[in-house]
Amino acid sequence: MLTRVTRIARYVSYDEMFDHEPVTSVNPHATRDEQLADIRQIHPPEREALGVFAIGIELVDPPPLSSE
């Protein structure tokens, strides 16, 4: 799948990221608190202290819609 990076935003923490980014853009089925808990299980505080990036992407050549 060919994609294009549309933007990159840097934040000091996941809390700051969710202050500026829609929570649904990360996981549309989880609340902010659920997502923060999930992210922090994967990325410990020392990694978060390095900074957080939000990367926007889009499909370059979307596949044709199926008529099925």
C-alpha positions in Angstrom: 0.0 0.0 0.0 1.5 3.3 -1.1 1.0 6.1 1.3 2.2 9.8 1.7 3.1 11.5 4.9 0.9 14.6 5.1 2.2 16.0 8.4 4.4 15.3 11.4 3.7 16.9 14.8 5.9 16.6 17.8 4.7 16.7 21.4 6.4 16.5 24.8 4.0 13.7 26.0 1.1 11.5 25.1 -1.2 13.8 27.2 -0.2 16.8 25.1 -0.7 14.8 21.9 -4.2 14.0 22.9 -4.8 17.6 23.8 -4.2 18.4 20.1 -5.0 15.3 18.1 -8.4 13.6 17.9 -8.5 10.5 20.1 -10.4 8.7 17.3 -7.5 9.2 14.9 -5.4 6.7 17.0 -8.1 4.2 18.0 -11.8 5.0 17.3 -13.0 2.4 19.7 -11.2 3.5 22.9 -11.4 6.5 25.2 -8.5 8.8 25.8 -7.8 7.1 29.2 -7.9 3.6 27.7 -5.5 4.7 24.9 -3.1 6.3 27.3 -3.0 3.2 29.4 -2.4 1.0 26.4 0.3 3.2 25.0 2.1 3.4 28.3 2.1 -0.4 28.6 4.2 -0.4 25.4 6.2 2.8 25.9 7.6 3.3 29.4 8.1 6.8 30.8 11.7 7.0 29.8 10.7 6.6 26.2 7.8 9.1 26.4 10.3 11.6 27.9 12.1 11.5 24.5 9.0 13.0 22.8 6.0 11.9 20.9 5.3 12.1 17.2 1.9 12.1 15.5 2.2 11.3 11.8 -0.6 11.9 9.3 -0.8 9.7 6.3 -3.0 9.3 3.2 -3.3 6.7 0.5 -1.5 7.8 -2.7 -3.5 5.6 -5.0 -6.6 4.3 -3.2 -7.8 0.9 -4.4 -11.0 1.0 -6.5 -14.2 0.4 -4.5 -15.6 -3.0 -4.9 -19.2 -3.3 -6.1 -19.7 -6.4 -4.0 
